[in-house]
Amino acid sequence: MAGFRSPQYTQGINVAGYHEHFITDTRQGGGHVQDYELACGTLQIGRVTKLAIDLPTNADFLGANLTSENIHAAIEQAEK
């Protein structure tokens, strides 16, 4: 499991707040973590001060409706 916290001002570029993902032992699947209890583990903390984004250049992306209302709705749907 890997997680991160993004500041509120990054909403839309990222998901603001705490956000965890997992990957299976076989590395064939994974997804969002909605809830968990930790019996033991290792916590590592780092600070990221740069964000580089490579955007697609295909027609689907260039023609997509990326208004803030649509982005917020898409993020809410993905986080369910």
N, C-alpha and C positions, 0 to 999 in steps of 0.2 A: 504494500500500500504506500502511496506517496500522496502528500497533501501540501497545500500552500494557502496562504492568506493574501488576498489582494485588496488594496484600499478601495473605498467606495467610488472614487473618481475613475477607476478603471472599468466600471460596469459598461458593457457593450464591447469593449476590447477583450475583456476577460470576465470572469464571474466574480463580483465583489464578495468579500467575506472569506470564510474558510471553505475549502473545496478539496475533497479527497477522491482519489481514483485507486483502482486495484487492477492487477493483472494476475491471471491464473498461473499456477506452477508450470504448466505446459507452454505458457506464453501464446496461447491460441485464442484467448478471450480476455475480457476485462470490462471495466465500466466505472460508473459513479458509485461511490460508497454513500449510502443514505444514513446509516446508523451502525454503530459498532461498540463493543466493549473490549477493552484491551486487558489481557491477562499478564502479558509481559511484552517487552519490545525495546527498541532503541529509537530514541528521538535525536534527530540531527536538525540543527537550525542554521540557516544561511540567509544572507540578505542579497537580493538581486537589485541592482541599480540601473540595469539597461534592459530594454525590451526591443528586440528586432522582429519585425513581422514581414514575412514574404507573402505577398498577396497573389492569388491566381490571376491569370490574364485571359482565361477562356471566356467565351461568350455568355455562358450561364452566370458566371460571377459578375461580369461587367454589366449584365442586364438585370441583376437581382435588385429587388427593392430592399435597401438597407437602411430605411428610416428607423429612427430610434424606437418607434412603437412596434415595428415588425421585429427588430432585433430583440427587444425585451420579451415579446411573446415567444420567440423561438428559444431563448434561453430558459424561460420558465417551463416550456414543454420538454426541453432536453433534461432539465433537472428533476423531473418527476420520477 
